[in-house]
């Protein structure tokens, strides 16, 4: 028997309490019982997004939420500035092009955060820009972009700031209202500890005004209709009832932990993963602006990352993520988002140490684990 561990940055492990809640018998979605459930999760999502705006729930992946954001706020021919620093920055580009937008692409080296000055210059060079599209946390490179500072550039202007917070919301402080984020998107399978299938999107008043002016064709992702129905604690179309049931339990768990402790936990796990990797002589992919969602590290020369990951998964039962596109086979990404705790980090690092040893690397077993433990121990009180 091989016990398996899911330590990827999406999908992430689902807590047993949530699985149990999702296993409850289905209820019909056009009933007072569902409306009461829906109202409670709506309020909980506002708490998580740190907003007074409605957080709309869509039966879709995070990419569906991204598409809804563009389709509802931008018309064909509009200019958008897209920060492209990874696989999901590329996704913003492709979605924008699909809707006929003029894309000003700010290419950022993978593993780096965009410079605020670069965005400011792009805005100055492109007056009338409809929106700036950016990831808060670029999952593919494990880099964190300076969303708060970029929000200061668009706040008080006609330009929208549309943020993919798919591996940020619930993992790092992303206060929508306080920062002035106009549109914020996330998904269910990351920090929200659910299976894939739900997207969440919140728009402020500035963005909703643009929704009314946008000429893009919309049907399933028409947020005007969805908002009208969700204000009545129901949905325009059949919702993912079991996932929403699970979401109720997730939000209860997160509120019990509290935002401050939630973000501190993610930060501590991330620091432990980075310290362990560096102790093993591995180079961080995003050292200057690391995400609290996952840690990317370069593999030693001569180690085939695809074979290493397969060995860890098939022989050792541990799933961590690899690189995408030109980083495939060259990096690994260790997740510490969502239902993650200290011993998940210990498991990931220990497995990586042993696997690298099997792949011929001169690794001192336990060295990375020890450095991780020193940081993880900070999360527990002293005795006496």
C-alpha distance (Angstrom), angle and dihedral (degrees) to the residues before:
residue distance angle dihedral
X1 . . .
X2 3.79 . .
X3 3.79 117.8 .
X4 3.80 109.3 -143.9
X5 3.79 129.9 -142.4
X6 3.81 123.6 -164.0
X7 3.80 107.1 -151.3
X8 3.80 100.9 157.4
X9 3.83 125.2 122.8
X10 3.79 91.3 -113.7
X11 2.85 137.4 38.9
X12 3.77 90.6 33.6
X13 3.78 130.7 -170.4
X14 3.80 116.1 -75.0
X15 3.84 116.4 -136.5
X16 3.82 116.1 -115.6
X17 3.81 90.4 -120.7
X18 3.79 89.6 58.0
X19 3.80 93.8 46.9
X20 3.79 88.6 50.8
X21 3.80 91.9 50.5
X22 3.80 90.7 48.7
X23 3.80 90.9 52.5
X24 3.80 92.0 64.6
X25 3.81 115.8 114.9
X26 3.79 114.4 -83.7
X27 3.76 120.0 -99.4
X28 3.78 124.9 -154.9
X29 3.79 113.8 -97.9
X30 3.81 95.0 -138.2
X31 3.78 96.2 63.9
X32 3.81 136.8 96.1
X33 3.81 87.9 -114.0
X34 3.81 91.6 61.7
X35 3.80 92.5 42.1
X36 3.80 89.8 55.9
X37 3.82 91.2 49.3
X38 3.80 91.3 46.7
X39 3.80 93.4 49.5
X40 3.80 90.7 53.7
X41 3.81 94.5 51.1
X42 3.81 90.7 45.2
X43 3.79 90.1 57.1
X44 3.80 91.1 45.9
X45 3.80 92.1 51.7
X46 3.80 91.0 52.5
X47 3.80 87.3 54.9
X48 3.80 91.3 50.4
X49 3.82 94.5 45.8
X50 3.81 89.1 43.8
X51 3.79 91.5 -131.2
X52 3.78 141.2 122.2
X53 3.81 89.5 -145.0
X54 3.78 124.0 99.0
X55 3.80 113.8 -92.1
X56 3.79 105.8 -145.4
X57 3.80 119.2 -145.2
X58 3.80 117.0 -144.4
X59 3.79 129.0 -173.5
X60 3.80 93.7 -125.7
X61 3.77 144.1 90.2
X62 3.78 121.6 -88.2
X63 3.79 87.5 -94.1
X64 3.79 87.9 59.6
X65 3.79 88.2 56.5
X66 3.80 89.9 50.2
X67 3.80 91.3 50.9
X68 3.80 91.1 47.6
X69 3.80 89.5 52.8
X70 3.80 92.7 54.5
X71 3.81 97.7 38.5
X72 3.80 92.7 52.4
X73 3.80 100.3 44.6
X74 3.82 107.3 32.1
X75 3.80 131.2 60.6
X76 3.80 125.9 -153.7
X77 3.79 109.2 -80.6
X78 3.80 94.9 26.9
X79 3.79 116.9 133.1
X80 3.79 117.7 -121.0
X81 3.79 129.2 -178.8
X82 3.80 110.8 -140.0
X83 3.79 123.3 -165.2
X84 3.80 103.9 -145.4
X85 3.78 110.9 -171.1
X86 3.79 100.9 138.7
X87 3.78 148.0 -8.3
X88 3.79 93.3 -52.4
X89 3.78 94.2 45.3
X90 3.80 84.2 56.6
X91 3.79 87.6 53.3
X92 3.81 90.6 58.2
X93 3.80 87.8 52.6
X94 3.81 93.6 50.7
X95 3.81 94.2 45.7
X96 3.80 90.7 49.4
X97 3.79 92.2 49.1
X98 3.81 91.0 48.5
X99 3.81 89.0 58.7
X100 3.79 94.3 48.6
X101 3.79 98.1 -106.7
X102 3.78 124.9 153.8
X103 3.80 103.4 -116.2
X104 3.78 122.7 -150.7
X105 3.78 99.6 -166.9
X106 3.79 119.9 -154.2
X107 3.78 103.6 -163.2
X108 3.78 114.2 -155.0
X109 3.79 124.2 -170.7
X110 3.79 109.0 -103.1
X111 3.79 109.7 -98.6
X112 3.79 93.4 29.6
X113 3.80 132.6 97.9
X114 3.77 120.6 -125.7
X115 3.80 115.6 -101.9
X116 3.79 112.6 -115.2
X117 3.81 88.4 -136.7
X118 3.81 89.9 58.9
X119 3.80 91.4 56.7
X120 3.81 91.6 44.3
X121 3.81 90.8 52.9
X122 3.80 91.9 48.0
X123 3.80 90.1 52.2
X124 3.81 90.5 49.5
X125 3.81 90.9 49.4
X126 3.80 93.6 47.9
X127 3.81 110.5 46.2
X128 3.77 112.4 -172.2
X129 3.81 93.8 34.7
X130 3.78 107.9 167.6
X131 3.81 97.3 -152.3
X132 3.78 147.8 -9.4
X133 3.81 111.2 -134.8
X134 3.79 118.6 -158.9
X135 3.79 144.8 151.4
X136 3.79 116.6 -119.3
X137 3.80 89.3 -155.8
X138 3.82 116.0 18.0
X139 3.79 99.6 -146.7
X140 3.80 95.6 -165.4
X141 3.81 93.6 58.9
X142 3.83 100.2 24.0
X143 3.82 90.2 -127.2
X144 3.81 125.1 141.2
X145 3.82 118.1 -140.6
X146 3.85 122.0 -145.5
X147 3.80 96.1 -109.2
X148 3.80 95.4 159.5
X149 3.81 92.3 57.5
X150 3.81 92.8 43.6
X151 3.81 90.0 50.3
X152 3.80 87.4 58.5
X153 3.82 88.0 60.7
X154 3.81 95.5 54.0
X155 3.80 99.6 34.2
X156 3.80 110.1 106.8
X157 3.82 92.8 17.8
X158 3.81 132.7 94.8
X159 3.81 90.6 -110.5
X160 3.79 116.0 102.1
X161 3.79 123.9 -137.7
X162 3.80 108.2 -143.2
X163 3.79 113.0 -170.2
X164 3.78 129.9 -164.8
X165 3.79 99.4 -147.6
X166 3.78 94.8 169.8
X167 3.82 94.5 129.3
X168 3.80 94.9 23.3
X169 3.80 108.4 55.4
X170 3.79 106.2 86.9
X171 3.81 92.9 11.0
X172 3.79 103.0 63.9
X173 3.78 134.7 14.0
X174 3.82 107.4 -80.6
X175 3.81 104.7 159.9
X176 3.78 104.1 -173.4
X177 3.80 99.5 -164.3
X178 3.79 98.8 37.7
X179 3.79 94.1 49.6
X180 3.78 95.0 40.2
X181 3.81 98.5 -119.5
X182 3.80 106.8 170.9
X183 3.82 99.0 -160.5
X184 3.80 124.7 16.8
X185 3.81 124.2 -174.3
X186 3.79 132.5 -173.4
X187 3.80 139.6 160.0
X188 3.77 137.9 -131.9
X189 3.81 102.0 -118.0
X190 3.81 100.2 65.2
X191 3.81 126.1 52.3
X192 3.80 90.3 -11.0
X193 3.81 89.6 70.1
X194 3.81 96.3 -137.0
X195 3.79 133.8 121.9
X196 3.82 114.8 -93.3
X197 3.78 116.6 -82.8
X198 3.80 110.6 86.3
X199 3.79 130.3 82.9
X200 3.80 123.3 -169.5
X201 3.78 124.9 -157.0
X202 3.79 132.2 177.8
X203 3.80 126.4 -172.2
X204 3.79 128.4 -170.1
X205 3.81 125.6 -138.3
X206 3.79 92.4 -89.9
X207 3.80 90.7 55.3
X208 3.81 94.1 44.5
X209 3.81 90.1 55.9
X210 3.78 88.3 56.1
X211 3.81 91.0 48.0
X212 3.82 88.2 62.6
X213 3.82 91.9 51.3
X214 3.79 99.2 44.2
X215 3.81 116.0 109.6
X216 3.81 99.0 -161.2
X217 3.82 115.6 125.4
X218 3.80 110.0 -109.5
X219 3.75 135.1 174.4
X220 3.81 120.2 148.4
X221 3.80 91.0 22.2
X222 3.81 95.3 44.1
X223 3.78 98.7 134.1
X224 3.81 92.4 -168.7
X225 3.77 91.2 66.8
X226 3.79 92.9 38.4
X227 3.79 91.8 52.3
X228 3.80 91.8 49.3
X229 3.80 91.2 54.4
X230 3.79 97.2 39.9
X231 3.79 91.2 53.5
X232 3.82 82.8 65.4
X233 3.84 90.1 50.5
X234 3.78 94.7 -107.2
X235 3.80 137.0 89.9
X236 3.78 135.4 -111.0
X237 3.80 91.7 -125.7
X238 3.80 137.1 18.8
X239 3.82 107.7 -56.9
X240 3.80 128.4 -145.6
X241 3.79 92.2 -100.3
X242 3.80 98.7 -176.4
X243 3.81 92.2 48.6
X244 3.80 90.8 50.2
X245 3.78 88.5 50.5
X246 3.79 88.7 53.0
X247 3.80 90.4 46.2
X248 3.79 89.0 59.5
X249 3.81 89.7 59.9
X250 3.81 92.7 43.0
X251 3.79 91.9 54.7
X252 3.80 90.6 47.9
X253 3.80 89.7 53.9
X254 3.80 93.9 46.3
X255 3.80 93.2 48.3
X256 3.78 90.0 49.5
X257 3.82 88.5 55.0
X258 3.82 93.7 43.1
X259 3.79 128.2 -139.4
X260 3.79 95.6 -92.2
X261 3.80 93.6 53.2
X262 3.81 91.6 39.7
X263 3.79 92.8 57.7
X264 3.81 92.7 40.2
X265 3.81 90.6 53.9
X266 3.79 92.1 52.8
X267 3.80 91.6 46.1
X268 3.81 92.7 50.0
X269 3.81 93.7 48.2
X270 3.80 89.7 48.6
X271 3.81 92.3 50.6
X272 3.79 90.0 49.9
X273 3.80 92.6 51.1
X274 3.80 92.1 48.6
X275 3.81 93.2 47.2
X276 3.79 91.2 49.6
X277 3.79 93.4 49.3
X278 3.79 92.7 49.3
X279 3.81 91.5 47.2
X280 3.80 87.5 57.6
X281 3.78 90.2 53.7
X282 3.80 93.9 -107.1
X283 3.80 120.6 142.6
X284 3.80 119.5 -125.7
X285 3.79 117.1 -122.5
X286 3.82 94.3 -145.3
X287 3.82 106.2 24.4
X288 3.81 98.1 154.0
X289 3.80 99.2 48.9
X290 3.82 110.0 15.4
X291 3.78 123.1 -176.9
X292 3.81 120.1 -125.3
X293 3.81 88.4 -139.5
X294 3.80 100.0 68.1
X295 3.79 141.5 -8.0
X296 3.79 120.0 -131.5
X297 3.80 120.6 -158.1
X298 3.78 133.3 -177.6
X299 3.78 114.3 -118.8
X300 3.81 120.5 -128.4
X301 3.79 117.1 -90.7
X302 3.78 110.8 -84.6
X303 3.81 96.7 25.1
X304 3.80 112.4 117.8
X305 3.79 104.4 -141.4
X306 3.80 94.2 -157.9
X307 3.80 91.6 55.5
X308 3.80 91.7 43.2
X309 3.81 92.6 53.2
X310 3.80 91.3 46.6
X311 3.81 90.0 51.7
X312 3.81 91.9 49.3
X313 3.79 91.7 47.9
X314 3.82 100.9 41.2
X315 3.80 100.7 33.5
X316 3.79 103.6 27.9
X317 3.81 102.4 27.7
X318 3.79 95.9 -126.1
X319 3.80 122.2 126.2
X320 3.80 117.8 -160.0
X321 3.79 125.2 158.6
X322 3.77 131.2 -101.4
X323 3.77 133.6 -154.1
X324 3.78 128.8 -72.4
X325 3.80 130.5 -133.7
X326 3.83 110.3 -18.4
X327 3.82 90.8 2.6
X328 3.80 93.2 58.3
X329 3.78 110.3 123.6
X330 3.80 92.1 8.9
X331 3.81 104.6 77.7
X332 3.78 141.8 29.3
X333 3.79 126.5 -148.2
X334 3.80 120.9 -147.2
X335 3.79 113.8 -156.9
X336 3.78 124.6 -140.1
X337 3.79 99.0 165.0
X338 3.77 130.0 118.0
X339 3.80 118.5 -10.8
X340 3.80 92.6 18.3
X341 3.78 129.2 131.4
X342 3.80 140.2 174.0
X343 3.78 95.7 -80.6
X344 3.79 91.8 53.0
X345 3.80 87.1 61.0
X346 3.81 91.2 46.6
X347 3.81 89.9 50.4
X348 3.80 93.2 48.5
X349 3.80 94.4 47.6
X350 3.80 94.9 43.1
X351 3.80 91.2 50.0
X352 3.79 91.8 47.4
X353 3.81 90.7 50.4
X354 3.78 93.2 51.5
X355 3.79 94.0 43.2
X356 3.80 92.1 50.9
X357 3.82 88.7 50.5
X358 3.82 89.0 52.9
X359 3.80 88.3 51.2
X360 3.77 91.1 58.1
X361 3.79 101.1 -95.8
X362 3.80 121.0 142.5
X363 3.80 94.8 -122.4
X364 3.79 122.2 163.6
X365 3.79 101.5 -135.6
X366 3.78 113.2 -127.2
X367 3.80 95.7 18.6
X368 3.79 94.9 106.7
X369 3.78 91.6 40.4
X370 3.80 91.1 53.4
X371 3.80 92.9 52.8
X372 3.80 90.7 47.5
X373 3.80 91.1 49.6
X374 3.81 92.3 53.9
X375 3.81 89.7 59.8
X376 3.79 96.7 37.7
X377 3.80 90.2 53.1
X378 3.81 88.0 65.7
X379 3.79 87.3 72.0
X380 3.80 93.4 64.7
X381 3.81 125.8 69.4
X382 3.77 122.2 -114.7
X383 3.79 119.0 -106.8
X384 3.80 122.6 -117.8
